[in-house]
Amino acid sequence: MHPTSSMHMVPRLLRWLRLGANHVQVVMMATMFVAFILQIMFRYVFNKPVAWTEEICVITWIWGILWGASFVMSNREDIRFDVLIGQVPREVKRWFTVVVSASVVVILVGSMPSAWSYVTFMKVESTASLGIRMDHLFSIYIAFVVAMVVRHLHIGIEALRGRLYDDPLLADGAKEPA
């Protein structure tokens, strides 16, 4: 295999993975919507409330939020409170980004042993209606922590290199921001 062809495969693979993550997100949201409608129908139309629909809604909501934040959202889609950072010079903004990203990484890595311990401990519990083990349900949090650590390492390293998350994409031949 030619080295340049493998270089072109990485972006393709990443696009394919992102598309797959988007599809998983859509399926989770559709499942939550259908379970919600069924819950209303069983409760108010048939006067026979069922508990499993509520469990499905809660599970898909938790997984949907953490899955989406981990694998679907891009850095530009994050909600940021940038009243202060929007008013400072670019160099200060760059160092704020480095410090905040490093802080996020340190806090999340530091919390990982306790989070792992809790998730693995929860194998003794299961959901009331569906009997799904709680460690399986909470495992998405571990994926979320790992994804956020990788994301903030990337954001911090890019800021050290002089590139910020809100920089416009550089066109071919354009100069990098100062």
C-alpha positions as CSV (number, residue, x, y, z in Angstrom):
1,M,0.0,0.0,0.0
2,H,1.3,3.4,-0.9
3,P,1.9,5.7,2.1
4,T,-0.2,8.5,0.7
5,S,-3.2,6.2,0.1
6,S,-3.2,5.3,3.8
7,M,-3.0,9.0,4.7
8,H,-6.2,9.5,2.7
9,M,-7.9,6.6,4.5
10,V,-7.7,8.1,7.9
11,P,-10.0,11.1,7.1
12,R,-12.3,8.8,5.3
13,L,-12.5,6.4,8.3
14,L,-13.1,9.4,10.6
15,R,-15.9,10.6,8.4
16,W,-17.4,7.1,8.3
17,L,-17.2,6.8,12.1
18,R,-18.8,10.2,12.6
19,L,-21.6,9.3,10.3
20,G,-22.1,6.0,12.2
21,A,-22.2,7.9,15.5
22,N,-24.8,10.3,14.0
23,H,-26.9,7.4,13.0
24,V,-26.7,5.8,16.4
25,Q,-27.7,9.2,17.9
26,V,-30.7,9.4,15.6
27,V,-31.8,5.9,16.5
28,M,-31.6,6.7,20.2
29,M,-33.6,9.9,19.8
30,A,-36.2,8.1,17.6
31,T,-36.5,5.3,20.2
32,M,-37.0,7.8,23.0
33,F,-39.7,9.5,21.0
34,V,-41.6,6.3,20.2
35,A,-41.3,5.2,23.8
36,F,-42.7,8.5,25.0
37,I,-45.6,8.3,22.6
38,L,-46.3,4.7,23.7
39,Q,-46.2,5.9,27.3
40,I,-48.8,8.5,26.7
41,M,-50.9,6.1,24.7
42,F,-50.8,3.4,27.3
43,R,-51.5,5.8,30.2
44,Y,-54.2,8.0,28.7
45,V,-55.8,6.1,25.9
46,F,-55.8,2.5,27.3
47,N,-55.6,3.5,31.0
48,K,-52.9,0.9,31.5
49,P,-49.6,2.7,32.4
50,V,-46.4,0.7,31.8
51,A,-43.1,1.3,33.5
52,W,-40.8,0.0,30.7
53,T,-41.5,3.0,28.4
54,E,-40.3,5.4,31.1
55,E,-37.1,3.4,31.5
56,I,-36.5,3.4,27.8
57,C,-37.0,7.2,27.8
58,V,-34.5,7.8,30.7
59,I,-31.9,5.3,29.3
60,T,-32.0,6.8,25.7
61,W,-32.0,10.3,27.1
62,I,-28.8,9.7,29.3
63,W,-27.1,7.7,26.5
64,G,-28.2,10.3,23.9
65,I,-26.7,13.2,25.8
66,L,-23.4,11.6,26.6
67,W,-23.1,9.8,23.3
68,G,-23.8,13.0,21.4
69,A,-21.3,15.0,23.5
70,S,-18.7,12.3,23.1
71,F,-19.0,11.3,19.4
72,V,-21.4,13.6,17.5
73,M,-20.8,17.2,18.6
74,S,-17.9,19.1,17.2
75,N,-15.9,21.7,19.2
76,R,-17.7,24.5,17.3
77,E,-21.1,23.2,18.5
78,D,-20.3,23.4,22.2
79,I,-22.1,26.0,24.2
80,R,-19.5,28.4,25.5
81,F,-19.9,31.3,27.9
82,D,-17.4,33.6,26.2
83,V,-18.4,37.0,27.4
84,L,-15.0,37.5,29.0
85,I,-12.8,35.5,26.6
86,G,-14.4,37.3,23.6
87,Q,-13.1,40.6,24.9
88,V,-9.4,39.7,25.4
89,P,-6.7,39.7,22.8
90,R,-6.1,36.6,20.8
91,E,-2.9,35.6,22.7
92,V,-4.7,35.8,26.1
93,K,-7.5,33.8,24.6
94,R,-5.0,31.2,23.5
95,W,-3.6,30.9,27.0
96,F,-7.0,30.8,28.6
97,T,-7.8,27.9,26.2
98,V,-4.6,26.0,27.2
99,V,-5.3,26.5,31.0
100,V,-8.9,25.5,30.8
101,S,-8.2,22.5,28.6
102,A,-5.4,21.3,30.9
103,S,-7.8,21.8,33.9
104,V,-10.5,19.8,32.2
105,V,-8.1,17.0,31.4
106,V,-6.6,16.9,35.0
107,I,-10.1,16.9,36.6
108,L,-11.5,14.2,34.3
109,V,-8.4,12.0,34.5
110,G,-8.3,12.4,38.3
111,S,-12.0,11.4,38.5
112,M,-11.6,8.3,36.3
113,P,-10.6,5.8,39.1
114,S,-13.7,6.8,41.2
115,A,-16.0,6.8,38.1
116,W,-14.6,3.4,37.0
117,S,-15.1,2.0,40.5
118,Y,-18.7,3.2,40.7
119,V,-19.6,1.9,37.2
120,T,-18.1,-1.5,37.9
121,F,-19.7,-1.7,41.3
122,M,-23.1,-1.0,39.8
123,K,-23.1,-4.5,38.2
124,V,-25.0,-5.6,41.3
125,E,-28.0,-3.5,40.4
126,S,-30.4,-3.6,37.4
127,T,-33.3,-1.6,36.2
128,A,-36.7,-2.3,37.7
129,S,-38.7,-3.0,34.5
130,L,-36.2,-4.2,31.9
131,G,-33.6,-5.8,34.2
132,I,-30.7,-4.1,32.4
133,R,-27.5,-4.1,34.5
134,M,-26.7,-0.7,35.7
135,D,-23.0,-1.0,34.9
136,H,-23.9,-1.4,31.3
137,L,-26.1,1.7,31.5
138,F,-23.4,3.8,33.2
139,S,-20.6,2.7,31.0
140,I,-21.4,5.5,28.6
141,Y,-20.0,7.9,31.2
142,I,-16.6,6.2,30.9
143,A,-16.7,6.7,27.1
144,F,-17.7,10.3,27.7
145,V,-14.8,11.0,30.0
146,V,-12.3,9.4,27.6
147,A,-13.7,11.3,24.7
148,M,-13.6,14.6,26.6
149,V,-10.0,14.0,27.7
150,V,-9.0,13.3,24.1
151,R,-11.0,16.4,22.8
152,H,-9.5,18.8,25.4
153,L,-6.0,17.4,24.9
154,H,-6.4,18.2,21.2
155,I,-7.9,21.7,21.9
156,G,-5.0,22.5,24.3
157,I,-2.3,21.2,22.0
158,E,-3.8,23.2,19.1
159,A,-3.9,26.3,21.2
160,L,-0.2,25.8,22.1
161,R,0.4,25.6,18.3
162,G,-1.4,28.9,17.8
163,R,-4.7,27.5,16.5
164,L,-8.0,28.1,18.4
165,Y,-11.2,26.2,18.1
166,D,-13.0,29.2,16.7
167,D,-10.4,30.0,14.0
168,P,-11.8,29.9,10.5
169,L,-10.7,26.9,8.5
170,L,-7.5,27.8,6.8
171,A,-7.7,27.8,3.0
172,D,-4.9,26.3,0.9
173,G,-2.0,28.7,1.1
174,A,-3.5,31.0,3.7
175,K,-1.3,32.2,6.5
176,E,-1.9,30.8,9.9
177,P,-3.3,33.3,12.5
178,A,-0.6,35.2,14.5
